[in-house]
Amino acid sequence: MSGDDQPPLPGVGALMLDARRDRVGEVMDVICGRVLLRDPAGGREWEAFPCDLRPATTGDELRARVAHANDQAARSRL
């Protein structure tokens, strides 16, 4: 891929699917060509390359919300 073929960088606040990690994240910042993402429910940020990202679909967002709800329910039972 040449420099002209780079995917466009997503804007801050966009929900993206990190295909490498199979995780949905909200774009927090873009630094030196890497995108900083955070789970929409909170947590630690992680870095991703733009080539590993695509806009999250409604299904991706729903899957992330269900996973968060399941995690919260499991924690409340402990």
N, CA, C and O atoms as CSV, one atom per row, in Angstrom:
chain,resi,resn,atom,element,x,y,z
A,1,MET,N,N,0.837,-1.163,0.000
A,1,MET,CA,C,0.000,0.000,0.000
A,1,MET,C,C,0.886,1.230,0.000
A,1,MET,O,O,1.747,1.364,0.869
A,2,SER,N,N,0.702,2.110,-0.929
A,2,SER,CA,C,1.502,3.330,-0.971
A,2,SER,C,C,0.897,4.361,-0.040
A,2,SER,O,O,-0.202,4.162,0.478
A,3,GLY,N,N,1.593,5.447,0.177
A,3,GLY,CA,C,1.130,6.509,1.055
A,3,GLY,C,C,-0.205,7.091,0.635
A,3,GLY,O,O,-0.974,7.549,1.480
A,4,ASP,N,N,-0.494,7.080,-0.678
A,4,ASP,CA,C,-1.751,7.632,-1.164
A,4,ASP,C,C,-2.921,6.681,-0.936
A,4,ASP,O,O,-4.073,7.109,-1.014
A,5,ASP,N,N,-2.662,5.408,-0.657
A,5,ASP,CA,C,-3.722,4.416,-0.503
A,5,ASP,C,C,-4.115,4.191,0.953
A,5,ASP,O,O,-4.866,3.262,1.251
A,6,GLN,N,N,-3.622,5.024,1.861
A,6,GLN,CA,C,-3.936,4.861,3.276
A,6,GLN,C,C,-5.421,5.089,3.513
A,6,GLN,O,O,-6.010,5.990,2.916
A,7,PRO,N,N,-6.045,4.272,4.390
A,7,PRO,CA,C,-7.448,4.518,4.705
A,7,PRO,C,C,-7.581,5.838,5.454
A,7,PRO,O,O,-6.664,6.239,6.171
A,8,PRO,N,N,-8.708,6.512,5.294
A,8,PRO,CA,C,-8.873,7.779,6.019
A,8,PRO,C,C,-8.913,7.529,7.521
A,8,PRO,O,O,-9.424,6.505,7.975
A,9,LEU,N,N,-8.378,8.457,8.275
A,9,LEU,CA,C,-8.369,8.317,9.724
A,9,LEU,C,C,-9.750,8.675,10.269
A,9,LEU,O,O,-10.342,9.671,9.853
A,10,PRO,N,N,-10.262,7.871,11.194
A,10,PRO,CA,C,-11.585,8.163,11.749
A,10,PRO,C,C,-11.533,9.362,12.681
A,10,PRO,O,O,-10.488,9.682,13.247
A,11,GLY,N,N,-12.660,10.012,12.830
A,11,GLY,CA,C,-12.747,11.164,13.714
A,11,GLY,C,C,-12.965,10.756,15.159
A,11,GLY,O,O,-13.469,9.670,15.446
A,12,VAL,N,N,-12.580,11.635,16.055
A,12,VAL,CA,C,-12.778,11.403,17.483
A,12,VAL,C,C,-14.279,11.231,17.737
A,12,VAL,O,O,-15.097,11.998,17.229
A,13,GLY,N,N,-14.626,10.214,18.528
A,13,GLY,CA,C,-16.013,9.936,18.857
A,13,GLY,C,C,-16.657,8.874,17.989
A,13,GLY,O,O,-17.729,8.367,18.319
A,14,ALA,N,N,-16.004,8.526,16.861
A,14,ALA,CA,C,-16.563,7.508,15.970
A,14,ALA,C,C,-16.446,6.131,16.617
A,14,ALA,O,O,-15.467,5.840,17.303
A,15,LEU,N,N,-17.442,5.296,16.396
A,15,LEU,CA,C,-17.375,3.911,16.859
A,15,LEU,C,C,-16.805,3.068,15.735
A,15,LEU,O,O,-17.304,3.083,14.609
A,16,MET,N,N,-15.750,2.330,16.059
A,16,MET,CA,C,-15.044,1.534,15.057
A,16,MET,C,C,-14.897,0.102,15.564
A,16,MET,O,O,-14.843,-0.146,16.769
A,17,LEU,N,N,-14.835,-0.827,14.622
A,17,LEU,CA,C,-14.532,-2.216,14.958
A,17,LEU,C,C,-13.058,-2.438,14.674
A,17,LEU,O,O,-12.591,-2.223,13.555
A,18,ASP,N,N,-12.332,-2.867,15.687
A,18,ASP,CA,C,-10.929,-3.246,15.537
A,18,ASP,C,C,-10.943,-4.722,15.149
A,18,ASP,O,O,-11.116,-5.591,16.003
A,19,ALA,N,N,-10.761,-5.002,13.867
A,19,ALA,CA,C,-10.862,-6.365,13.345
A,19,ALA,C,C,-9.774,-7.269,13.915
A,19,ALA,O,O,-10.001,-8.468,14.083
A,20,ARG,N,N,-8.622,-6.731,14.209
A,20,ARG,CA,C,-7.529,-7.540,14.759
A,20,ARG,C,C,-7.892,-8.089,16.135
A,20,ARG,O,O,-7.541,-9.222,16.463
A,21,ARG,N,N,-8.591,-7.291,16.940
A,21,ARG,CA,C,-8.964,-7.709,18.297
A,21,ARG,C,C,-10.433,-8.107,18.402
A,21,ARG,O,O,-10.868,-8.603,19.441
A,22,ASP,N,N,-11.191,-7.897,17.343
A,22,ASP,CA,C,-12.637,-8.167,17.329
A,22,ASP,C,C,-13.317,-7.442,18.483
A,22,ASP,O,O,-14.091,-8.029,19.239
A,23,ARG,N,N,-13.006,-6.137,18.600
A,23,ARG,CA,C,-13.565,-5.288,19.660
A,23,ARG,C,C,-14.074,-3.997,19.060
A,23,ARG,O,O,-13.485,-3.454,18.125
A,24,VAL,N,N,-15.178,-3.511,19.608
A,24,VAL,CA,C,-15.710,-2.209,19.222
A,24,VAL,C,C,-15.124,-1.180,20.169
A,24,VAL,O,O,-15.061,-1.399,21.379
A,25,GLY,N,N,-14.695,-0.057,19.614
A,25,GLY,CA,C,-14.154,1.002,20.446
A,25,GLY,C,C,-14.531,2.366,19.921
A,25,GLY,O,O,-14.787,2.545,18.730
A,26,GLU,N,N,-14.561,3.320,20.821
A,26,GLU,CA,C,-14.798,4.710,20.469
A,26,GLU,C,C,-13.446,5.380,20.267
A,26,GLU,O,O,-12.542,5.230,21.089
A,27,VAL,N,N,-13.314,6.109,19.183
A,27,VAL,CA,C,-12.049,6.791,18.889
A,27,VAL,C,C,-11.853,7.919,19.904
A,27,VAL,O,O,-12.686,8.816,20.029
A,28,MET,N,N,-10.741,7.852,20.618
A,28,MET,CA,C,-10.400,8.869,21.609
A,28,MET,C,C,-9.423,9.899,21.052
A,28,MET,O,O,-9.470,11.075,21.412
A,29,ASP,N,N,-8.527,9.435,20.157
A,29,ASP,CA,C,-7.512,10.319,19.586
A,29,ASP,C,C,-6.809,9.572,18.455
A,29,ASP,O,O,-6.888,8.348,18.348
A,30,VAL,N,N,-6.126,10.337,17.624
A,30,VAL,CA,C,-5.272,9.773,16.574
A,30,VAL,C,C,-3.902,10.415,16.752
A,30,VAL,O,O,-3.760,11.636,16.679
A,31,ILE,N,N,-2.892,9.571,16.988
A,31,ILE,CA,C,-1.542,10.073,17.240
A,31,ILE,C,C,-0.564,9.301,16.370
A,31,ILE,O,O,-0.517,8.072,16.416
A,32,CYS,N,N,0.214,10.021,15.581
A,32,CYS,CA,C,1.264,9.426,14.750
A,32,CYS,C,C,0.752,8.262,13.900
A,32,CYS,O,O,1.434,7.248,13.756
A,33,GLY,N,N,-0.435,8.409,13.347
A,33,GLY,CA,C,-0.975,7.390,12.467
A,33,GLY,C,C,-1.607,6.209,13.165
A,33,GLY,O,O,-2.067,5.279,12.503
A,34,ARG,N,N,-1.642,6.221,14.479
A,34,ARG,CA,C,-2.301,5.151,15.246
A,34,ARG,C,C,-3.540,5.733,15.912
A,34,ARG,O,O,-3.576,6.903,16.294
A,35,VAL,N,N,-4.543,4.891,16.038
A,35,VAL,CA,C,-5.819,5.324,16.582
A,35,VAL,C,C,-5.949,4.781,18.004
A,35,VAL,O,O,-5.747,3.590,18.245
A,36,LEU,N,N,-6.287,5.662,18.937
A,36,LEU,CA,C,-6.522,5.253,20.316
A,36,LEU,C,C,-8.014,5.019,20.492
A,36,LEU,O,O,-8.828,5.904,20.231
A,37,LEU,N,N,-8.363,3.813,20.940
A,37,LEU,CA,C,-9.753,3.421,21.114
A,37,LEU,C,C,-10.017,3.088,22.577
A,37,LEU,O,O,-9.112,2.716,23.323
A,38,ARG,N,N,-11.275,3.231,22.966
A,38,ARG,CA,C,-11.707,2.828,24.304
A,38,ARG,C,C,-13.076,2.184,24.173
A,38,ARG,O,O,-13.908,2.625,23.380
A,39,ASP,N,N,-13.301,1.141,24.951
A,39,ASP,CA,C,-14.601,0.497,24.975
A,39,ASP,C,C,-15.661,1.564,25.274
A,39,ASP,O,O,-15.444,2.404,26.147
A,40,PRO,N,N,-16.800,1.551,24.574
A,40,PRO,CA,C,-17.836,2.558,24.829
A,40,PRO,C,C,-18.323,2.566,26.282
A,40,PRO,O,O,-18.816,3.587,26.760
A,41,ALA,N,N,-18.192,1.443,26.983
A,41,ALA,CA,C,-18.612,1.373,28.380
A,41,ALA,C,C,-17.507,1.843,29.329
A,41,ALA,O,O,-17.713,1.886,30.542
A,42,GLY,N,N,-16.352,2.192,28.795
A,42,GLY,CA,C,-15.229,2.646,29.618
A,42,GLY,C,C,-14.116,1.618,29.639
A,42,GLY,O,O,-14.187,0.580,28.980
A,43,GLY,N,N,-13.102,1.925,30.400
A,43,GLY,CA,C,-11.965,1.015,30.504
A,43,GLY,C,C,-10.712,1.632,29.922
A,43,GLY,O,O,-10.660,2.829,29.640
A,44,ARG,N,N,-9.706,0.796,29.746
A,44,ARG,CA,C,-8.402,1.257,29.257
A,44,ARG,C,C,-8.413,1.418,27.752
A,44,ARG,O,O,-9.090,0.680,27.035
A,45,GLU,N,N,-7.662,2.382,27.290
A,45,GLU,CA,C,-7.503,2.600,25.851
A,45,GLU,C,C,-6.546,1.568,25.272
A,45,GLU,O,O,-5.710,1.000,25.975
A,46,TRP,N,N,-6.696,1.343,23.969
A,46,TRP,CA,C,-5.741,0.512,23.245
A,46,TRP,C,C,-5.461,1.179,21.908
A,46,TRP,O,O,-6.253,1.988,21.424
A,47,GLU,N,N,-4.323,0.828,21.319
A,47,GLU,CA,C,-3.917,1.377,20.027
A,47,GLU,C,C,-4.285,0.422,18.910
A,47,GLU,O,O,-4.246,-0.797,19.076
A,48,ALA,N,N,-4.643,0.993,17.772
A,48,ALA,CA,C,-4.926,0.185,16.587
A,48,ALA,C,C,-4.401,0.919,15.362
A,48,ALA,O,O,-4.306,2.146,15.349
A,49,PHE,N,N,-4.064,0.156,14.346
A,49,PHE,CA,C,-3.680,0.738,13.070
A,49,PHE,C,C,-4.950,1.013,12.268
A,49,PHE,O,O,-5.894,0.225,12.332
A,50,PRO,N,N,-4.996,2.103,11.520
A,50,PRO,CA,C,-6.189,2.414,10.719
A,50,PRO,C,C,-6.588,1.281,9.768
A,50,PRO,O,O,-7.774,1.095,9.497
A,51,CYS,N,N,-5.612,0.526,9.260
A,51,CYS,CA,C,-5.931,-0.560,8.330
A,51,CYS,C,C,-6.688,-1.703,9.001
A,51,CYS,O,O,-7.289,-2.527,8.311
A,52,ASP,N,N,-6.672,-1.770,10.339
A,52,ASP,CA,C,-7.395,-2.808,11.075
A,52,ASP,C,C,-8.794,-2.368,11.484
A,52,ASP,O,O,-9.526,-3.141,12.103
A,53,LEU,N,N,-9.175,-1.148,11.149
A,53,LEU,CA,C,-10.443,-0.589,11.600
A,53,LEU,C,C,-11.456,-0.469,10.476
A,53,LEU,O,O,-11.110,-0.261,9.314
A,54,ARG,N,N,-12.724,-0.608,10.862
A,54,ARG,CA,C,-13.825,-0.284,9.966
A,54,ARG,C,C,-14.938,0.276,10.835
A,54,ARG,O,O,-14.999,-0.022,12.028
A,55,PRO,N,N,-15.821,1.085,10.256
A,55,PRO,CA,C,-16.925,1.620,11.066
A,55,PRO,C,C,-17.757,0.487,11.665
A,55,PRO,O,O,-18.046,-0.508,11.000
A,56,ALA,N,N,-18.131,0.653,12.913
A,56,ALA,CA,C,-18.939,-0.359,13.589
A,56,ALA,C,C,-20.358,-0.327,13.032
A,56,ALA,O,O,-20.938,0.742,12.843
A,57,THR,N,N,-20.904,-1.501,12.774
A,57,THR,CA,C,-22.290,-1.606,12.330
A,57,THR,C,C,-23.200,-1.589,13.559
A,57,THR,O,O,-22.731,-1.651,14.695
A,58,THR,N,N,-24.483,-1.506,13.314
A,58,THR,CA,C,-25.449,-1.565,14.412
A,58,THR,C,C,-25.307,-2.892,15.156
A,58,THR,O,O,-25.403,-2.934,16.383
A,59,GLY,N,N,-25.077,-3.974,14.409
A,59,GLY,CA,C,-24.875,-5.283,15.040
A,59,GLY,C,C,-23.638,-5.319,15.912
A,59,GLY,O,O,-23.652,-5.920,16.987
A,60,ASP,N,N,-22.556,-4.676,15.460
A,60,ASP,CA,C,-21.327,-4.612,16.256
A,60,ASP,C,C,-21.582,-3.866,17.557
A,60,ASP,O,O,-21.136,-4.293,18.622
A,61,GLU,N,N,-22.301,-2.749,17.467
A,61,GLU,CA,C,-22.609,-1.952,18.658
A,61,GLU,C,C,-23.466,-2.756,19.629
A,61,GLU,O,O,-23.222,-2.744,20.835
A,62,LEU,N,N,-24.468,-3.452,19.104
A,62,LEU,CA,C,-25.345,-4.255,19.952
A,62,LEU,C,C,-24.555,-5.362,20.639
A,62,LEU,O,O,-24.749,-5.616,21.828
A,63,ARG,N,N,-23.670,-6.018,19.905
A,63,ARG,CA,C,-22.844,-7.092,20.478
A,63,ARG,C,C,-21.993,-6.554,21.627
A,63,ARG,O,O,-21.850,-7.219,22.653
A,64,ALA,N,N,-21.429,-5.354,21.464
A,64,ALA,CA,C,-20.606,-4.753,22.515
A,64,ALA,C,C,-21.463,-4.423,23.742
A,64,ALA,O,O,-21.028,-4.631,24.875
A,65,ARG,N,N,-22.670,-3.913,23.523
A,65,ARG,CA,C,-23.547,-3.587,24.654
A,65,ARG,C,C,-23.981,-4.847,25.409
A,65,ARG,O,O,-24.016,-4.851,26.640
A,66,VAL,N,N,-24.309,-5.902,24.684
A,66,VAL,CA,C,-24.713,-7.158,25.321
A,66,VAL,C,C,-23.548,-7.735,26.125
A,66,VAL,O,O,-23.743,-8.206,27.245
A,67,ALA,N,N,-22.343,-7.701,25.563
A,67,ALA,CA,C,-21.170,-8.205,26.280
A,67,ALA,C,C,-20.954,-7.416,27.569
A,67,ALA,O,O,-20.631,-7.997,28.606
A,68,HIS,N,N,-21.129,-6.094,27.511
A,68,HIS,CA,C,-20.968,-5.258,28.700
A,68,HIS,C,C,-22.045,-5.601,29.735
A,68,HIS,O,O,-21.746,-5.730,30.922
A,69,ALA,N,N,-23.289,-5.747,29.290
A,69,ALA,CA,C,-24.381,-6.077,30.222
A,69,ALA,C,C,-24.140,-7.436,30.874
A,69,ALA,O,O,-24.371,-7.599,32.072
A,70,ASN,N,N,-23.679,-8.405,30.096
A,70,ASN,CA,C,-23.371,-9.725,30.642
A,70,ASN,C,C,-22.243,-9.653,31.667
A,70,ASN,O,O,-22.294,-10.321,32.700
A,71,ASP,N,N,-21.234,-8.850,31.383
A,71,ASP,CA,C,-20.113,-8.692,32.298
A,71,ASP,C,C,-20.578,-8.057,33.603
A,71,ASP,O,O,-20.183,-8.495,34.683
A,72,GLN,N,N,-21.409,-7.033,33.507
A,72,GLN,CA,C,-21.939,-6.361,34.707
A,72,GLN,C,C,-22.780,-7.321,35.531
A,72,GLN,O,O,-22.684,-7.329,36.759
A,73,ALA,N,N,-23.608,-8.135,34.872
A,73,ALA,CA,C,-24.450,-9.089,35.596
A,73,ALA,C,C,-23.596,-10.126,36.305
A,73,ALA,O,O,-23.880,-10.493,37.445
A,74,ALA,N,N,-22.548,-10.602,35.634
A,74,ALA,CA,C,-21.669,-11.591,36.254
A,74,ALA,C,C,-20.950,-10.999,37.457
A,74,ALA,O,O,-20.784,-11.679,38.469
A,75,ARG,N,N,-20.529,-9.768,37.369
A,75,ARG,CA,C,-19.818,-9.128,38.477
A,75,ARG,C,C,-20.749,-8.911,39.672
A,75,ARG,O,O,-20.318,-9.009,40.821
A,76,SER,N,N,-22.018,-8.618,39.403
A,76,SER,CA,C,-22.941,-8.353,40.506
A,76,SER,C,C,-23.278,-9.625,41.284
A,76,SER,O,O,-23.717,-9.555,42.432
A,77,ARG,N,N,-23.073,-10.790,40.657
A,77,ARG,CA,C,-23.341,-12.056,41.331
A,77,ARG,C,C,-22.186,-12.488,42.224
A,77,ARG,O,O,-22.350,-13.396,43.039
A,78,LEU,N,N,-21.023,-11.860,42.090
A,78,LEU,CA,C,-19.864,-12.263,42.901
A,78,LEU,C,C,-19.972,-11.780,44.333
A,78,LEU,O,O,-19.079,-12.036,45.141
